[in-house]
Amino acid sequence: MNAKITASTHGTPGEVVTIEEGQIAWIGPIEALEEAGNFDAVFCHEDDEERLIGYPRINSRQNQRTDNIGAS
C-alpha cells in the first residue's frame, strides 16, 4: 500500500512525520525517509510536498493540503 501525503504550512521545512496505524512511527529529515520503516501516511511542510511525490511507497494521487487546520 502506498502512503498518503498531508502537506501543511504548519510542518517543519525539510522534515517529515510518518504515521502507521494512526500513531507516529518516525520523525526525521526527508533525506533519511528510507530509514523510516513502515508507514501509511506522511506529514510534511507544503514546500516539501513535491520532493515526496514519486518517492517509493507514496501515492501522489492521495495527497491533501491542510491549510485551514483549526479555522472555524
NUBA-742005 format. One record per atom (N, C-alpha, C, O): residue number from 1; residue in one letter; chain; atom name; x, y, z. Coordinates in Angstrom, 3 decimals. Each point is the difference from the previous one (the first is absolute). Example, Ala and Ser with C-alpha at 12.3 -4.5 7.8 and 13.67 -1.06 7.14 Angstrom:
2
{n:1 res:A chain:A atom:N x:13.190 y:-5.690 z:7.800}
{n:1 res:A chain:A atom:CA x:-0.890 y:1.190 z:0.000}
{n:1 res:A chain:A atom:C x:0.900 y:1.200 z:0.000}
{n:1 res:A chain:A atom:O x:1.036 y:-0.019 z:0.665}
{n:2 res:S chain:A atom:N x:-1.386 y:1.069 z:-1.385}
{n:2 res:S chain:A atom:CA x:0.820 y:1.190 z:0.060}
{n:2 res:S chain:A atom:C x:-0.770 y:1.090 z:0.730}
{n:2 res:S chain:A atom:O x:0.509 y:1.108 z:0.169}
***
This chain:
72
{n:1 res:M chain:A atom:N x:0.834 y:-1.185 z:0.000}
{n:1 res:M chain:A atom:CA x:-0.834 y:1.185 z:0.000}
{n:1 res:M chain:A atom:C x:0.877 y:1.245 z:0.000}
{n:1 res:M chain:A atom:O x:1.029 y:0.049 z:0.673}
{n:2 res:N chain:A atom:N x:-1.444 y:0.943 z:-1.426}
{n:2 res:N chain:A atom:CA x:0.731 y:1.252 z:-0.063}
{n:2 res:N chain:A atom:C x:-0.509 y:0.975 z:1.044}
{n:2 res:N chain:A atom:O x:-1.196 y:0.040 z:0.289}
{n:3 res:A chain:A atom:N x:2.097 y:0.742 z:0.274}
{n:3 res:A chain:A atom:CA x:-0.342 y:0.967 z:1.030}
{n:3 res:A chain:A atom:C x:-0.584 y:1.263 z:-0.610}
{n:3 res:A chain:A atom:O x:0.265 y:0.332 z:-1.156}
{n:4 res:K chain:A atom:N x:-1.055 y:0.360 z:1.946}
{n:4 res:K chain:A atom:CA x:-0.614 y:1.270 z:-0.387}
{n:4 res:K chain:A atom:C x:0.830 y:1.137 z:0.588}
{n:4 res:K chain:A atom:O x:0.476 y:-0.092 z:1.131}
{n:5 res:I chain:A atom:N x:-0.306 y:1.165 z:-1.902}
{n:5 res:I chain:A atom:CA x:0.704 y:1.187 z:0.473}
{n:5 res:I chain:A atom:C x:-1.027 y:1.019 z:0.487}
{n:5 res:I chain:A atom:O x:-0.994 y:0.261 z:-0.679}
{n:6 res:T chain:A atom:N x:1.236 y:0.308 z:1.846}
{n:6 res:T chain:A atom:CA x:-0.774 y:1.138 z:0.471}
{n:6 res:T chain:A atom:C x:0.976 y:1.155 z:0.188}
{n:6 res:T chain:A atom:O x:0.863 y:-0.037 z:0.877}
{n:7 res:A chain:A atom:N x:-1.013 y:1.058 z:-1.709}
{n:7 res:A chain:A atom:CA x:0.896 y:1.154 z:0.039}
{n:7 res:A chain:A atom:C x:-0.690 y:1.155 z:0.713}
{n:7 res:A chain:A atom:O x:-1.204 y:0.208 z:-0.155}
{n:8 res:S chain:A atom:N x:1.978 y:0.542 z:0.938}
{n:8 res:S chain:A atom:CA x:-0.551 y:1.092 z:0.780}
{n:8 res:S chain:A atom:C x:1.025 y:1.111 z:0.166}
{n:8 res:S chain:A atom:O x:1.206 y:-0.244 z:-0.033}
{n:9 res:T chain:A atom:N x:-1.691 y:1.454 z:0.211}
{n:9 res:T chain:A atom:CA x:0.894 y:1.110 z:0.304}
{n:9 res:T chain:A atom:C x:0.555 y:-0.127 z:1.415}
{n:9 res:T chain:A atom:O x:0.964 y:0.681 z:0.351}
{n:10 res:H chain:A atom:N x:-1.558 y:-1.538 z:0.453}
{n:10 res:H chain:A atom:CA x:0.408 y:-0.167 z:1.396}
{n:10 res:H chain:A atom:C x:1.139 y:-0.995 z:0.178}
{n:10 res:H chain:A atom:O x:0.555 y:-0.102 z:1.094}
{n:11 res:G chain:A atom:N x:-0.195 y:-0.635 z:-2.143}
{n:11 res:G chain:A atom:CA x:1.095 y:-0.957 z:0.092}
{n:11 res:G chain:A atom:C x:1.350 y:0.697 z:0.079}
{n:11 res:G chain:A atom:O x:0.116 y:1.190 z:-0.293}
{n:12 res:T chain:A atom:N x:0.901 y:-1.942 z:0.691}
{n:12 res:T chain:A atom:CA x:1.367 y:0.524 z:0.045}
{n:12 res:T chain:A atom:C x:0.656 y:-0.258 z:-1.357}
{n:12 res:T chain:A atom:O x:0.103 y:-1.154 z:-0.416}
{n:13 res:P chain:A atom:N x:0.343 y:2.201 z:-0.284}
{n:13 res:P chain:A atom:CA x:0.625 y:-0.206 z:-1.307}
{n:13 res:P chain:A atom:C x:1.168 y:-0.991 z:0.076}
{n:13 res:P chain:A atom:O x:0.852 y:0.085 z:0.885}
{n:14 res:G chain:A atom:N x:-0.837 y:-1.020 z:-1.832}
{n:14 res:G chain:A atom:CA x:1.079 y:-0.974 z:-0.079}
{n:14 res:G chain:A atom:C x:-0.197 y:-1.236 z:0.860}
{n:14 res:G chain:A atom:O x:0.801 y:-0.931 z:-0.071}
{n:15 res:E chain:A atom:N x:-1.853 y:0.904 z:0.883}
{n:15 res:E chain:A atom:CA x:-0.250 y:-1.148 z:0.865}
{n:15 res:E chain:A atom:C x:-1.366 y:-0.600 z:-0.280}
{n:15 res:E chain:A atom:O x:-0.916 y:0.680 z:-0.464}
{n:16 res:V chain:A atom:N x:0.800 y:-1.959 z:0.755}
{n:16 res:V chain:A atom:CA x:-1.276 y:-0.694 z:-0.147}
{n:16 res:V chain:A atom:C x:-0.322 y:-0.758 z:1.291}
{n:16 res:V chain:A atom:O x:0.876 y:-0.332 z:0.798}
{n:17 res:V chain:A atom:N x:-2.154 y:0.080 z:-0.638}
{n:17 res:V chain:A atom:CA x:-0.490 y:-0.862 z:1.078}
{n:17 res:V chain:A atom:C x:-0.742 y:-1.125 z:-0.692}
{n:17 res:V chain:A atom:O x:-0.913 y:0.253 z:-0.786}
{n:18 res:T chain:A atom:N x:1.290 y:-1.496 z:1.067}
{n:18 res:T chain:A atom:CA x:-0.706 y:-1.134 z:-0.596}
{n:18 res:T chain:A atom:C x:-0.964 y:-0.584 z:1.036}
{n:18 res:T chain:A atom:O x:0.244 y:0.036 z:1.206}
{n:19 res:I chain:A atom:N x:-1.338 y:-0.572 z:-1.725}
{n:19 res:I chain:A atom:CA x:-1.060 y:-0.571 z:0.827}
{n:19 res:I chain:A atom:C x:-0.241 y:-1.436 z:-0.455}
{n:19 res:I chain:A atom:O x:-0.058 y:-0.285 z:-1.196}
{n:20 res:E chain:A atom:N x:-0.080 y:-0.602 z:2.158}
{n:20 res:E chain:A atom:CA x:-0.392 y:-1.376 z:-0.305}
{n:20 res:E chain:A atom:C x:-1.116 y:-0.397 z:0.958}
{n:20 res:E chain:A atom:O x:0.148 y:0.063 z:1.220}
{n:21 res:E chain:A atom:N x:-1.267 y:-0.472 z:-1.807}
{n:21 res:E chain:A atom:CA x:-1.172 y:-0.422 z:0.770}
{n:21 res:E chain:A atom:C x:-0.412 y:1.049 z:1.029}
{n:21 res:E chain:A atom:O x:-0.339 y:-0.333 z:1.136}
{n:22 res:G chain:A atom:N x:0.372 y:1.614 z:-1.544}
{n:22 res:G chain:A atom:CA x:-0.479 y:1.074 z:0.840}
{n:22 res:G chain:A atom:C x:0.975 y:0.522 z:1.040}
{n:22 res:G chain:A atom:O x:-0.358 y:0.885 z:0.777}
{n:23 res:Q chain:A atom:N x:1.581 y:-1.403 z:-0.737}
{n:23 res:Q chain:A atom:CA x:0.980 y:0.441 z:0.981}
{n:23 res:Q chain:A atom:C x:1.268 y:0.497 z:-0.690}
{n:23 res:Q chain:A atom:O x:0.372 y:-0.472 z:-1.074}
{n:24 res:I chain:A atom:N x:0.278 y:1.435 z:1.720}
{n:24 res:I chain:A atom:CA x:1.271 y:0.491 z:-0.544}
{n:24 res:I chain:A atom:C x:0.998 y:-1.149 z:-0.017}
{n:24 res:I chain:A atom:O x:0.229 y:-0.659 z:1.015}
{n:25 res:A chain:A atom:N x:0.355 y:0.432 z:-2.174}
{n:25 res:A chain:A atom:CA x:0.953 y:-1.094 z:-0.160}
{n:25 res:A chain:A atom:C x:1.447 y:0.502 z:-0.074}
{n:25 res:A chain:A atom:O x:0.920 y:-0.674 z:0.464}
{n:26 res:W chain:A atom:N x:-0.726 y:1.863 z:-1.053}
{n:26 res:W chain:A atom:CA x:1.360 y:0.501 z:-0.200}
{n:26 res:W chain:A atom:C x:-0.064 y:1.487 z:-0.290}
{n:26 res:W chain:A atom:O x:-0.938 y:0.469 z:-0.645}
{n:27 res:I chain:A atom:N x:1.931 y:0.278 z:1.119}
{n:27 res:I chain:A atom:CA x:0.151 y:1.425 z:-0.306}
{n:27 res:I chain:A atom:C x:1.445 y:0.222 z:-0.416}
{n:27 res:I chain:A atom:O x:0.925 y:-0.446 z:0.678}
{n:28 res:G chain:A atom:N x:-0.736 y:1.137 z:-1.795}
{n:28 res:G chain:A atom:CA x:1.365 y:0.248 z:-0.431}
{n:28 res:G chain:A atom:C x:0.061 y:0.764 z:-1.299}
{n:28 res:G chain:A atom:O x:-1.028 y:0.404 z:-0.544}
{n:29 res:P chain:A atom:N x:2.239 y:-0.205 z:0.046}
{n:29 res:P chain:A atom:CA x:0.180 y:0.743 z:-1.251}
{n:29 res:P chain:A atom:C x:-0.446 y:-0.821 z:-1.209}
{n:29 res:P chain:A atom:O x:0.065 y:-1.229 z:0.005}
{n:30 res:I chain:A atom:N x:-0.509 y:1.923 z:-1.020}
{n:30 res:I chain:A atom:CA x:-0.450 y:-0.665 z:-1.223}
{n:30 res:I chain:A atom:C x:1.106 y:-0.890 z:-0.564}
{n:30 res:I chain:A atom:O x:-0.278 y:-1.087 z:-0.506}
{n:31 res:E chain:A atom:N x:1.510 y:1.535 z:0.590}
{n:31 res:E chain:A atom:CA x:1.118 y:-0.758 z:-0.562}
{n:31 res:E chain:A atom:C x:0.159 y:-1.372 z:0.655}
{n:31 res:E chain:A atom:O x:0.603 y:-0.894 z:-0.594}
{n:32 res:A chain:A atom:N x:-1.120 y:0.715 z:1.784}
{n:32 res:A chain:A atom:CA x:0.132 y:-1.273 z:0.722}
{n:32 res:A chain:A atom:C x:-1.298 y:-0.804 z:0.006}
{n:32 res:A chain:A atom:O x:-0.131 y:-0.949 z:0.773}
{n:33 res:L chain:A atom:N x:-0.812 y:1.307 z:-1.608}
{n:33 res:L chain:A atom:CA x:-1.313 y:-0.652 z:0.001}
{n:33 res:L chain:A atom:C x:0.082 y:-1.503 z:-0.245}
{n:33 res:L chain:A atom:O x:-0.845 y:-0.749 z:0.489}
{n:34 res:E chain:A atom:N x:1.845 y:0.296 z:-1.236}
{n:34 res:E chain:A atom:CA x:0.144 y:-1.435 z:-0.238}
{n:34 res:E chain:A atom:C x:0.228 y:-0.770 z:1.293}
{n:34 res:E chain:A atom:O x:-0.268 y:-1.200 z:0.054}
{n:35 res:E chain:A atom:N x:0.757 y:1.865 z:0.987}
{n:35 res:E chain:A atom:CA x:0.242 y:-0.632 z:1.291}
{n:35 res:E chain:A atom:C x:-1.262 y:-0.065 z:0.857}
{n:35 res:E chain:A atom:O x:0.027 y:-0.568 z:1.092}
{n:36 res:A chain:A atom:N x:-1.111 y:1.132 z:-1.563}
{n:36 res:A chain:A atom:CA x:-1.210 y:0.154 z:0.806}
{n:36 res:A chain:A atom:C x:-0.722 y:-1.304 z:0.301}
{n:36 res:A chain:A atom:O x:-0.816 y:-0.040 z:0.920}
{n:37 res:G chain:A atom:N x:1.082 y:-1.006 z:-1.649}
{n:37 res:G chain:A atom:CA x:-0.740 y:-1.239 z:0.216}
{n:37 res:G chain:A atom:C x:-1.375 y:0.091 z:-0.637}
{n:37 res:G chain:A atom:O x:-0.183 y:0.701 z:-0.995}
{n:38 res:N chain:A atom:N x:-0.772 y:-1.401 z:1.559}
{n:38 res:N chain:A atom:CA x:-1.353 y:-0.041 z:-0.552}
{n:38 res:N chain:A atom:C x:-0.800 y:1.237 z:0.398}
{n:38 res:N chain:A atom:O x:0.114 y:0.491 z:1.122}
{n:39 res:F chain:A atom:N x:-0.921 y:0.002 z:-2.050}
{n:39 res:F chain:A atom:CA x:-0.905 y:1.109 z:0.277}
{n:39 res:F chain:A atom:C x:-1.099 y:0.012 z:-1.038}
{n:39 res:F chain:A atom:O x:0.164 y:-0.499 z:-1.113}
{n:40 res:D chain:A atom:N x:-1.307 y:1.089 z:1.504}
{n:40 res:D chain:A atom:CA x:-1.104 y:0.107 z:-0.952}
{n:40 res:D chain:A atom:C x:-0.400 y:1.449 z:-0.284}
{n:40 res:D chain:A atom:O x:-0.871 y:0.251 z:-0.832}
{n:41 res:A chain:A atom:N x:1.505 y:0.704 z:1.523}
{n:41 res:A chain:A atom:CA x:-0.240 y:1.417 z:-0.258}
{n:41 res:A chain:A atom:C x:1.256 y:0.791 z:0.333}
{n:41 res:A chain:A atom:O x:0.796 y:-0.395 z:0.852}
{n:42 res:V chain:A atom:N x:-0.636 y:1.527 z:-1.546}
{n:42 res:V chain:A atom:CA x:1.143 y:0.882 z:0.211}
{n:42 res:V chain:A atom:C x:-0.524 y:1.426 z:0.129}
{n:42 res:V chain:A atom:O x:-0.776 y:0.462 z:-0.836}
{n:43 res:F chain:A atom:N x:1.201 y:0.224 z:1.880}
{n:43 res:F chain:A atom:CA x:-0.317 y:1.413 z:0.178}
{n:43 res:F chain:A atom:C x:1.265 y:0.797 z:-0.283}
{n:43 res:F chain:A atom:O x:1.088 y:-0.365 z:0.445}
{n:44 res:C chain:A atom:N x:-1.240 y:1.470 z:-1.199}
{n:44 res:C chain:A atom:CA x:1.154 y:0.814 z:-0.365}
{n:44 res:C chain:A atom:C x:-0.413 y:1.453 z:-0.155}
{n:44 res:C chain:A atom:O x:-1.188 y:0.323 z:0.008}
{n:45 res:H chain:A atom:N x:2.184 y:0.557 z:-0.148}
{n:45 res:H chain:A atom:CA x:-0.259 y:1.396 z:-0.323}
{n:45 res:H chain:A atom:C x:-0.431 y:0.070 z:-1.462}
{n:45 res:H chain:A atom:O x:0.467 y:-0.778 z:-0.832}
{n:46 res:E chain:A atom:N x:-1.358 y:1.715 z:0.530}
{n:46 res:E chain:A atom:CA x:-0.517 y:0.086 z:-1.373}
{n:46 res:E chain:A atom:C x:1.092 y:0.236 z:-1.041}
{n:46 res:E chain:A atom:O x:-0.154 y:-0.418 z:-1.148}
{n:47 res:D chain:A atom:N x:1.240 y:1.068 z:1.516}
{n:47 res:D chain:A atom:CA x:1.085 y:0.234 z:-0.960}
{n:47 res:D chain:A atom:C x:0.779 y:-1.271 z:-0.317}
{n:47 res:D chain:A atom:O x:0.759 y:-0.031 z:-0.969}
{n:48 res:D chain:A atom:N x:-0.935 y:-1.020 z:1.770}
{n:48 res:D chain:A atom:CA x:0.718 y:-1.263 z:-0.203}
{n:48 res:D chain:A atom:C x:-0.830 y:-1.065 z:-0.707}
{n:48 res:D chain:A atom:O x:0.510 y:-1.071 z:-0.326}
{n:49 res:E chain:A atom:N x:-1.763 y:1.357 z:0.092}
{n:49 res:E chain:A atom:CA x:-0.890 y:-0.997 z:-0.590}
{n:49 res:E chain:A atom:C x:0.521 y:-0.530 z:-1.336}
{n:49 res:E chain:A atom:O x:-0.018 y:-1.208 z:-0.234}
{n:50 res:E chain:A atom:N x:0.477 y:2.091 z:-0.631}
{n:50 res:E chain:A atom:CA x:0.491 y:-0.424 z:-1.322}
{n:50 res:E chain:A atom:C x:1.189 y:-0.945 z:0.122}
{n:50 res:E chain:A atom:O x:0.162 y:-0.896 z:-0.829}
{n:51 res:R chain:A atom:N x:0.666 y:1.081 z:1.844}
{n:51 res:R chain:A atom:CA x:1.155 y:-0.891 z:0.210}
{n:51 res:R chain:A atom:C x:-0.446 y:-1.415 z:0.323}
{n:51 res:R chain:A atom:O x:0.706 y:-0.959 z:-0.314}
{n:52 res:L chain:A atom:N x:-1.861 y:0.817 z:0.932}
{n:52 res:L chain:A atom:CA x:-0.469 y:-1.320 z:0.423}
{n:52 res:L chain:A atom:C x:-0.782 y:-0.736 z:-1.080}
{n:52 res:L chain:A atom:O x:-0.046 y:-1.230 z:-0.009}
{n:53 res:I chain:A atom:N x:-0.567 y:1.982 z:-0.899}
{n:53 res:I chain:A atom:CA x:-0.764 y:-0.640 z:-1.076}
{n:53 res:I chain:A atom:C x:0.963 y:-0.814 z:-0.854}
{n:53 res:I chain:A atom:O x:1.035 y:0.503 z:-0.438}
{n:54 res:G chain:A atom:N x:-1.378 y:-1.730 z:0.212}
{n:54 res:G chain:A atom:CA x:0.845 y:-0.887 z:-0.776}
{n:54 res:G chain:A atom:C x:0.930 y:-0.848 z:0.851}
{n:54 res:G chain:A atom:O x:0.631 y:-0.932 z:-0.498}
{n:55 res:Y chain:A atom:N x:-0.546 y:1.259 z:1.791}
{n:55 res:Y chain:A atom:CA x:0.810 y:-0.808 z:0.911}
{n:55 res:Y chain:A atom:C x:-0.662 y:-1.376 z:0.125}
{n:55 res:Y chain:A atom:O x:-1.226 y:-0.083 z:0.075}
{n:56 res:P chain:A atom:N x:2.014 y:-0.993 z:-0.052}
{n:56 res:P chain:A atom:CA x:-0.595 y:-1.329 z:0.157}
{n:56 res:P chain:A atom:C x:-0.886 y:-0.057 z:1.244}
{n:56 res:P chain:A atom:O x:0.363 y:0.537 z:1.046}
{n:57 res:R chain:A atom:N x:-1.472 y:-1.157 z:-1.153}
{n:57 res:R chain:A atom:CA x:-0.995 y:-0.196 z:1.068}
{n:57 res:R chain:A atom:C x:-0.891 y:1.208 z:0.230}
{n:57 res:R chain:A atom:O x:-0.803 y:-0.010 z:0.933}
{n:58 res:I chain:A atom:N x:0.913 y:1.052 z:-1.750}
{n:58 res:I chain:A atom:CA x:-0.864 y:1.175 z:0.158}
{n:58 res:I chain:A atom:C x:-0.879 y:0.129 z:-1.232}
{n:58 res:I chain:A atom:O x:0.483 y:-0.018 z:-1.132}
{n:59 res:N chain:A atom:N x:-1.776 y:0.148 z:1.369}
{n:59 res:N chain:A atom:CA x:-0.965 y:0.091 z:-1.080}
{n:59 res:N chain:A atom:C x:-0.322 y:1.461 z:-0.259}
{n:59 res:N chain:A atom:O x:-0.647 y:0.648 z:0.823}
{n:60 res:S chain:A atom:N x:1.088 y:-0.125 z:-1.950}
{n:60 res:S chain:A atom:CA x:-0.191 y:1.413 z:-0.309}
{n:60 res:S chain:A atom:C x:-1.462 y:0.345 z:-0.270}
{n:60 res:S chain:A atom:O x:-0.358 y:1.178 z:0.004}
{n:61 res:R chain:A atom:N x:-0.491 y:-2.168 z:-0.237}
{n:61 res:R chain:A atom:CA x:-1.403 y:0.285 z:-0.272}
{n:61 res:R chain:A atom:C x:-0.828 y:0.135 z:1.277}
{n:61 res:R chain:A atom:O x:-1.181 y:0.340 z:-0.072}
{n:62 res:Q chain:A atom:N x:1.769 y:-0.597 z:1.228}
{n:62 res:Q chain:A atom:CA x:-0.758 y:0.089 z:1.241}
{n:62 res:Q chain:A atom:C x:0.470 y:1.157 z:0.875}
{n:62 res:Q chain:A atom:O x:-0.232 y:-0.012 z:1.209}
{n:63 res:N chain:A atom:N x:0.871 y:0.986 z:-1.783}
{n:63 res:N chain:A atom:CA x:0.530 y:1.106 z:0.788}
{n:63 res:N chain:A atom:C x:-1.112 y:0.956 z:0.407}
{n:63 res:N chain:A atom:O x:-1.014 y:0.126 z:-0.687}
{n:64 res:Q chain:A atom:N x:1.223 y:0.548 z:1.820}
{n:64 res:Q chain:A atom:CA x:-0.945 y:1.028 z:0.411}
{n:64 res:Q chain:A atom:C x:0.751 y:1.120 z:0.688}
{n:64 res:Q chain:A atom:O x:1.080 y:-0.203 z:0.556}
{n:65 res:R chain:A atom:N x:-1.657 y:1.368 z:-0.599}
{n:65 res:R chain:A atom:CA x:0.574 y:1.163 z:0.686}
{n:65 res:R chain:A atom:C x:-0.871 y:0.320 z:1.199}
{n:65 res:R chain:A atom:O x:-1.213 y:-0.207 z:-0.017}
{n:66 res:T chain:A atom:N x:1.851 y:0.715 z:1.053}
{n:66 res:T chain:A atom:CA x:-0.724 y:0.330 z:1.222}
{n:66 res:T chain:A atom:C x:0.243 y:1.456 z:0.354}
{n:66 res:T chain:A atom:O x:0.447 y:0.309 z:1.105}
{n:67 res:D chain:A atom:N x:-0.740 y:0.582 z:-2.034}
{n:67 res:D chain:A atom:CA x:0.248 y:1.413 z:0.205}
{n:67 res:D chain:A atom:C x:-0.855 y:0.600 z:1.117}
{n:67 res:D chain:A atom:O x:0.411 y:0.966 z:0.642}
{n:68 res:N chain:A atom:N x:-1.574 y:-1.520 z:-0.412}
{n:68 res:N chain:A atom:CA x:-0.927 y:0.615 z:0.925}
{n:68 res:N chain:A atom:C x:-0.204 y:-0.789 z:1.287}
{n:68 res:N chain:A atom:O x:-1.085 y:0.043 z:0.581}
{n:69 res:I chain:A atom:N x:2.098 y:-0.757 z:-0.132}
{n:69 res:I chain:A atom:CA x:-0.125 y:-0.731 z:1.256}
{n:69 res:I chain:A atom:C x:-0.296 y:1.010 z:1.106}
{n:69 res:I chain:A atom:O x:0.697 y:1.005 z:0.139}
{n:70 res:G chain:A atom:N x:-1.704 y:-1.275 z:0.617}
{n:70 res:G chain:A atom:CA x:-0.348 y:0.847 z:1.123}
{n:70 res:G chain:A atom:C x:-0.853 y:1.206 z:-0.374}
{n:70 res:G chain:A atom:O x:-0.419 y:0.756 z:0.876}
{n:71 res:A chain:A atom:N x:0.161 y:-0.571 z:-2.153}
{n:71 res:A chain:A atom:CA x:-0.842 y:1.129 z:-0.413}
{n:71 res:A chain:A atom:C x:-1.446 y:-0.306 z:0.325}
{n:71 res:A chain:A atom:O x:-0.446 y:-1.142 z:-0.112}
{n:72 res:S chain:A atom:N x:-0.274 y:2.154 z:0.509}
{n:72 res:S chain:A atom:CA x:-1.430 y:-0.222 z:0.295}
{n:72 res:S chain:A atom:C x:-0.881 y:0.682 z:-1.011}
{n:72 res:S chain:A atom:O x:-1.224 y:-0.081 z:0.094}
***
